[in-house]
Amino acid sequence: MTDRLLVCGLGSGMDRSLTELRSPRRELVVVTDHPTDRARAAADVLIVCDPNDAVAVLTELSAAGIDRIDGVFSLGADNPPVISTLARRFGCPGLPLETALDCTLKDRRLRILRAAGLDLPRFATAESVGEAVRAVADIGLPAVLKPSDQTGSLGVLKAGTAGQVRGLAEEALRLSPGGRIVVEEFLEGTEHTLAAFMVDGELHRFGFADREYGRKEEFAPHFFEGGDTLPSRLTAEQIEEVTDVVRRGARALRLDPAVINTDILRTRDGRVILLEITCRLTGARIATEVMRLATGVDPLPNVVRLALGRPLEPAELVPRHSRAAVQRFLPADGGVVEWVGDPRDVARRAGVHDVFWGLDLRPGAVVPSYRGGADVLAGVIAHAPDAGEAEAIAERALNALPLRFKTGSP
């Protein structure tokens, strides 16, 4: 019988991986609120609705006559509770809803990790501006305020002075559907992404990248992440230390079996802080393209196996080569577009895997000022024998983008 796979939610640029999921032995159902030509071409059934709304997804599946699903996952979309709800509804493999909520809701995740003895920043929760002000006074400045129930960097704000706290708390609370925010101690260091599978208590790491934060606070109080770099600058011993912390976090949250995405901070004095850990594939093309360029490892076959309840193939997660790969972003920083060309002209350069726009750009388009991770103007993925060369290729590609703003714009 043909396996019917449901891909519910596509992270930024992840529609490029849909064609790799096609198979004569498989029917591919895709749910997205941003249908692209790639999604239309790859999907056997394309459903347009909010992949973060389980009720809407179930309603649209029913309307399409789909009453059987054999496996469900997202491609980099941060919606584990919806994936768990769908898995339970259709009786296919998946984590319990409570487990998905534990790793998605920041306050719940922090409490579980603290109870398990992991090193964490000092934190508190707040449901009002007054509570947030008191939490910052207790934790100290600088502090980070973030909606407990939002994903990515939406609403993540740094308070550097007492005078900023009230306004930033109002903004973070406004962006929280549940009206609950987390206030955390601000820590400095290097940040990293570890991608892995957790099966039968064993963590199978298939990617490890350094996050690029050279312009992290340029758009304060918002944070800007400039991309990812492989291989990591950490030593093998340091990477193993980070891996051990992720393993402990995954076990504490009962993420098994699961594909795991993380954000890890390594402080200047060697502390390893698990800032984020969730049960989804690393998005923004990192796991599926950037890490794959660097190591030759394709995680998608094992993502499908996990979704269908079949055994993991660890041999497929062993690196086949080692080379440098980077992804770099340009932030949107306001302005009005005067002229825009085809970024594929730049992508033809040696060492450039892809160049892409992060926004819908056309003459006359008003580009917003940067307010979070979704406000990316453009990006590039590049590769080379070493990281310095790959970074230089990426920088040259971004400098050559076919884009011009009107006079007085950036």
C-alpha positions as CSV (number, residue, x, y, z in Angstrom):
1,M,0.0,0.0,0.0
2,T,1.2,3.5,-0.8
3,D,2.4,5.5,2.3
4,R,0.5,8.8,2.7
5,L,2.8,11.4,4.2
6,L,1.5,14.7,5.6
7,V,4.0,17.6,5.6
8,C,2.3,20.1,7.8
9,G,4.2,23.4,7.7
10,L,7.2,24.6,5.7
11,G,10.0,26.7,7.3
12,S,11.6,29.5,5.3
13,G,12.9,28.1,2.0
14,M,12.1,24.5,3.0
15,D,9.7,24.0,0.0
16,R,12.9,23.3,-1.9
17,S,13.1,19.9,-0.2
18,L,9.6,18.7,-1.1
19,T,10.7,17.1,-4.4
20,E,13.1,14.8,-2.4
21,L,10.1,13.4,-0.6
22,R,8.3,12.3,-3.7
23,S,8.3,8.6,-4.5
24,P,6.2,6.2,-6.6
25,R,5.4,4.4,-3.3
26,R,4.3,7.6,-1.5
27,E,1.5,10.1,-1.6
28,L,2.6,13.5,-0.5
29,V,0.1,15.8,1.2
30,V,1.4,19.3,2.0
31,V,-0.2,21.9,4.3
32,T,1.1,25.5,4.0
33,D,-0.2,29.0,4.4
34,H,2.3,30.2,1.8
35,P,1.8,28.0,-1.3
36,T,4.7,28.3,-3.7
37,D,5.3,27.0,-7.2
38,R,7.6,24.4,-5.7
39,A,4.9,23.2,-3.3
40,R,2.3,23.0,-6.0
41,A,4.7,21.0,-8.2
42,A,5.7,18.5,-5.5
43,A,2.5,17.9,-3.6
44,D,0.0,15.3,-4.7
45,V,-2.5,17.2,-2.5
46,L,-1.9,20.8,-1.6
47,I,-3.9,22.3,1.3
48,V,-3.7,26.0,1.9
49,C,-4.4,26.8,5.5
50,D,-2.5,27.8,8.7
51,P,-0.3,24.8,9.7
52,N,-0.2,26.2,13.3
53,D,-4.0,25.7,13.7
54,A,-4.8,22.0,14.2
55,V,-8.5,22.5,13.9
56,A,-8.2,24.3,10.6
57,V,-5.8,21.6,9.3
58,L,-8.2,18.8,10.3
59,T,-11.2,20.6,8.7
60,E,-9.4,21.1,5.4
61,L,-8.1,17.5,5.4
62,S,-11.7,16.3,5.9
63,A,-13.0,18.6,3.1
64,A,-10.3,17.1,0.8
65,G,-11.6,13.6,1.6
66,I,-8.4,12.6,3.4
67,D,-9.2,10.2,6.3
68,R,-5.9,8.3,6.4
69,I,-2.4,9.6,7.2
70,D,0.5,7.2,7.7
71,G,3.1,9.7,8.9
72,V,3.2,13.4,9.7
73,F,6.0,16.0,10.3
74,S,6.9,19.5,9.4
75,L,9.8,20.7,7.3
76,G,11.4,23.2,9.7
77,A,8.1,24.7,10.8
78,D,7.9,25.2,14.6
79,N,4.6,23.6,15.3
80,P,5.2,20.4,17.3
81,P,1.9,20.6,19.2
82,V,0.0,20.5,15.9
83,I,2.1,17.6,14.6
84,S,1.3,15.6,17.8
85,T,-2.4,16.4,17.5
86,L,-2.5,15.2,14.0
87,A,-0.5,12.0,14.8
88,R,-2.9,11.1,17.5
89,R,-6.0,11.9,15.4
90,F,-4.8,9.6,12.6
91,G,-3.2,6.9,14.8
92,C,0.3,7.3,13.3
93,P,3.6,7.6,15.2
94,G,4.4,10.8,17.1
95,L,5.2,12.3,20.4
96,P,2.4,12.9,23.0
97,L,0.9,16.4,22.9
98,E,2.1,17.2,26.4
99,T,5.7,16.4,25.4
100,A,5.3,18.7,22.4
101,L,4.0,21.4,24.6
102,D,6.8,20.9,27.1
103,C,9.4,21.7,24.5
104,T,7.5,24.4,22.7
105,L,6.3,26.6,25.6
106,K,9.4,28.3,26.9
107,D,8.3,28.5,30.6
108,R,7.4,24.8,30.7
109,R,10.7,23.8,29.0
110,L,12.8,25.9,31.4
111,R,11.1,24.4,34.5
112,I,11.7,20.8,33.3
113,L,15.3,21.5,32.3
114,R,16.0,23.2,35.7
115,A,14.4,20.2,37.5
116,A,16.8,17.9,35.6
117,G,19.8,19.9,36.8
118,L,20.8,21.6,33.5
119,D,22.7,24.9,33.6
120,L,20.3,27.7,32.7
121,P,20.1,31.5,32.8
122,R,18.2,32.9,35.8
123,F,14.6,33.3,34.7
124,A,11.1,34.1,35.8
125,T,7.7,34.3,34.1
126,A,5.4,37.3,34.0
127,E,1.7,37.8,33.0
128,S,1.7,41.6,33.4
129,V,4.0,44.5,32.9
130,G,4.3,44.9,36.7
131,E,5.4,41.3,37.1
132,A,8.0,41.8,34.3
133,V,9.4,44.9,35.9
134,R,9.7,43.0,39.2
135,A,11.3,40.0,37.5
136,V,13.9,42.2,35.8
137,A,14.7,43.9,39.1
138,D,15.3,40.5,40.7
139,I,17.3,39.0,37.8
140,G,19.2,42.2,36.9
141,L,20.1,44.0,33.7
142,P,20.7,43.4,30.9
143,A,17.8,41.0,30.6
144,V,15.9,39.3,27.7
145,L,12.1,39.3,27.4
146,K,10.4,36.8,25.2
147,P,6.8,35.5,24.7
148,S,6.5,32.1,26.2
149,D,4.4,30.8,23.4
150,Q,6.0,32.2,20.3
151,T,8.6,30.6,18.2
152,G,11.9,31.7,16.6
153,S,12.9,35.3,17.5
154,L,9.5,36.9,17.4
155,G,9.1,39.2,20.3
156,V,12.6,38.4,21.7
157,L,13.9,41.7,23.1
158,K,16.8,42.9,25.1
159,A,16.4,45.4,28.0
160,G,19.6,47.2,28.7
161,T,18.2,49.9,31.0
162,A,15.4,50.0,33.6
163,G,13.7,52.7,31.5
164,Q,13.2,50.2,28.6
165,V,11.6,47.4,30.6
166,R,8.0,48.6,30.7
167,G,7.7,49.3,27.0
168,L,9.5,46.0,26.0
169,A,7.3,44.0,28.4
170,E,4.2,45.5,26.8
171,E,5.5,44.5,23.4
172,A,6.4,41.0,24.4
173,L,3.0,40.5,26.1
174,R,1.2,41.8,23.1
175,L,2.9,39.2,20.9
176,S,2.1,36.3,23.3
177,P,-1.3,34.7,22.5
178,G,-1.5,33.4,26.0
179,G,-0.4,36.7,27.6
180,R,2.7,35.1,29.3
181,I,6.4,36.0,28.9
182,V,9.7,34.7,30.1
183,V,12.3,37.1,31.5
184,E,15.9,35.7,31.3
185,E,19.3,36.8,32.4
186,F,21.3,37.9,29.4
187,L,24.4,35.8,28.9
188,E,27.2,36.3,26.3
189,G,29.2,33.7,24.4
190,T,29.1,31.7,21.2
191,E,25.9,30.1,19.9
192,H,25.5,26.9,18.1
193,T,23.0,24.7,16.3
194,L,23.0,20.9,17.0
195,A,20.8,18.8,14.8
196,A,20.1,15.2,15.8
197,F,17.8,12.2,16.1
198,M,16.9,10.8,19.5
199,V,15.9,7.1,19.4
200,D,15.8,4.5,22.2
201,G,17.7,6.8,24.5
202,E,20.6,7.4,22.0
203,L,21.4,10.8,20.5
204,H,22.5,10.6,16.8
205,R,24.0,13.9,15.9
206,F,24.1,14.7,12.2
207,G,25.0,18.4,12.2
208,F,26.7,21.0,14.3
209,A,27.0,24.6,13.2
210,D,28.2,27.9,14.7
211,R,25.6,30.7,14.6
212,E,26.8,34.0,13.1
213,Y,26.1,36.9,15.5
214,G,28.5,39.6,14.4
215,R,25.7,42.1,14.1
216,K,23.6,40.6,16.9
217,E,22.6,43.8,18.6
218,E,22.8,46.3,15.7
219,F,19.0,46.5,15.7
220,A,18.5,46.6,19.5
221,P,16.3,45.8,21.2
222,H,15.8,43.1,18.5
223,F,18.5,40.4,17.9
224,F,19.8,39.7,14.4
225,E,21.2,36.3,13.5
226,G,23.4,36.5,10.4
227,G,23.5,32.8,9.5
228,D,25.4,29.5,10.2
229,T,28.9,28.2,9.6
230,L,30.2,24.7,9.3
231,P,32.6,23.3,10.5
232,S,32.4,24.7,14.0
233,R,35.3,26.6,15.5
234,L,34.8,24.5,18.7
235,T,37.2,21.7,19.5
236,A,36.0,18.1,19.3
237,E,36.0,17.9,23.1
238,Q,33.9,21.1,23.3
239,I,31.4,19.7,20.8
240,E,31.1,16.5,22.8
241,E,30.4,18.6,25.9
242,V,27.6,20.4,24.1
243,T,26.3,17.1,22.7
244,D,26.1,15.7,26.3
245,V,24.0,18.7,27.4
246,V,21.6,18.2,24.5
247,R,21.3,14.5,25.3
248,R,20.4,15.3,28.9
249,G,17.9,17.9,27.8
250,A,16.2,15.6,25.3
251,R,15.9,12.8,27.9
252,A,14.5,15.3,30.5
253,L,11.9,16.4,28.0
254,R,11.2,12.8,26.8
255,L,11.9,13.7,23.2
256,D,12.2,10.1,22.0
257,P,11.8,9.1,19.3
258,A,12.3,12.5,17.7
259,V,14.2,14.7,15.4
260,I,15.8,17.5,17.4
261,N,16.7,21.1,16.8
262,T,18.6,23.2,19.3
263,D,20.1,26.6,20.1
264,I,23.1,26.3,22.5
265,L,25.1,29.1,24.2
266,R,28.6,28.4,25.3
267,T,29.7,31.2,27.6
268,R,33.1,32.7,27.8
269,D,33.8,30.8,31.0
270,G,32.8,27.5,29.4
271,R,29.2,27.1,30.6
272,V,26.9,25.2,28.2
273,I,23.4,26.6,28.2
274,L,20.6,25.0,26.3
275,L,18.6,28.0,25.1
276,E,16.2,26.0,22.9
277,I,15.5,22.4,22.2
278,T,12.5,21.3,20.2
279,C,11.2,18.2,18.3
280,R,11.4,19.3,14.7
281,L,13.9,19.4,11.9
282,T,16.2,22.4,11.9
283,G,14.7,24.8,9.4
284,A,15.8,27.7,7.2
285,R,17.5,25.1,4.9
286,I,20.2,24.5,7.5
287,A,19.7,20.7,8.1
288,T,18.6,19.9,4.5
289,E,21.1,22.0,2.6
290,V,23.8,23.8,4.6
291,M,24.8,20.9,6.8
292,R,24.4,18.5,3.9
293,L,26.9,20.6,1.8
294,A,29.4,20.3,4.7
295,T,29.0,16.7,5.6
296,G,27.1,14.9,2.8
297,V,24.5,13.7,5.3
298,D,20.9,13.9,4.1
299,P,18.5,13.6,7.1
300,L,15.3,13.4,5.2
301,P,15.1,9.6,4.7
302,N,15.4,9.2,8.4
303,V,12.8,11.9,9.1
304,V,10.4,9.9,6.9
305,R,11.3,6.6,8.7
306,L,10.6,8.2,12.1
307,A,7.3,9.6,10.9
308,L,6.2,6.1,9.6
309,G,7.4,4.3,12.8
310,R,10.3,2.5,11.0
311,P,13.8,1.9,12.4
312,L,16.4,4.7,12.1
313,E,19.3,4.0,9.8
314,P,22.3,5.5,11.8
315,A,24.8,4.6,9.0
316,E,23.1,7.3,6.9
317,L,24.0,9.9,9.5
318,V,27.8,9.3,9.3
319,P,29.6,12.2,7.5
320,R,30.7,11.4,4.0
321,H,33.1,14.3,3.6
322,S,34.2,17.5,5.4
323,R,34.1,20.9,3.8
324,A,33.0,24.4,4.7
325,A,29.5,25.6,4.2
326,V,27.9,28.9,5.3
327,Q,24.6,30.6,5.1
328,R,24.5,34.4,5.4
329,F,21.6,36.8,5.6
330,L,21.1,40.5,5.0
331,P,18.6,42.2,7.3
332,A,15.7,44.2,6.0
333,D,16.4,47.8,7.1
334,G,13.8,50.0,5.6
335,G,13.6,51.7,2.2
336,V,11.7,51.7,-1.1
337,V,12.8,49.4,-3.9
338,E,13.7,51.2,-7.1
339,W,14.9,48.2,-9.2
340,V,15.3,44.5,-8.5
341,G,16.9,41.8,-10.7
342,D,17.2,38.0,-10.7
343,P,19.4,36.7,-7.8
344,R,20.1,33.6,-9.8
345,D,22.5,35.6,-11.9
346,V,24.7,35.9,-8.8
347,A,24.2,32.3,-7.9
348,R,26.1,31.2,-11.0
349,R,29.4,32.1,-9.4
350,A,31.8,29.4,-8.2
351,G,31.1,28.3,-4.7
352,V,27.6,29.8,-4.5
353,H,24.9,27.1,-3.9
354,D,22.0,29.6,-3.9
355,V,21.1,33.3,-3.6
356,F,17.6,34.2,-2.6
357,W,15.3,37.0,-1.6
358,G,13.8,36.9,1.9
359,L,11.0,39.2,1.0
360,D,8.7,39.8,-2.0
361,L,10.7,42.5,-3.7
362,R,9.5,44.5,-6.6
363,P,9.8,48.2,-7.7
364,G,7.9,50.4,-5.3
365,A,7.9,47.8,-2.5
366,V,8.4,49.3,1.0
367,V,10.9,47.2,2.9
368,P,10.2,47.2,6.7
369,S,12.7,48.1,9.3
370,Y,14.2,45.1,11.0
371,R,12.1,43.8,13.9
372,G,13.0,40.1,14.1
373,G,14.1,36.9,12.3
374,A,11.5,37.0,9.6
375,D,12.7,40.4,8.3
376,V,15.5,39.1,6.1
377,L,16.1,41.0,2.9
378,A,18.3,38.3,1.2
379,G,20.4,35.3,1.8
380,V,23.2,33.2,0.3
381,I,24.4,29.6,0.8
382,A,28.1,29.1,-0.2
383,H,30.7,26.4,0.1
384,A,34.5,26.0,-0.2
385,P,37.3,23.9,1.2
386,D,37.6,26.1,4.3
387,A,35.3,28.4,6.2
388,G,37.2,31.6,5.5
389,E,36.9,31.1,1.8
390,A,33.2,30.2,2.0
391,E,32.5,33.3,4.1
392,A,34.3,35.5,1.5
393,I,32.3,33.9,-1.3
394,A,29.1,34.6,0.6
395,E,30.0,38.2,1.3
396,R,30.9,38.9,-2.4
397,A,27.6,37.4,-3.5
398,L,25.6,39.6,-1.1
399,N,27.5,42.6,-2.2
400,A,26.6,41.8,-5.8
401,L,22.8,41.5,-5.3
402,P,20.8,43.0,-8.1
403,L,18.9,45.4,-6.0
404,R,18.7,49.2,-5.9
405,F,16.8,51.4,-3.4
406,K,15.4,54.9,-4.2
407,T,17.6,57.8,-3.2
408,G,17.5,58.3,0.5
409,S,16.8,54.6,1.2
410,P,19.5,52.2,2.5
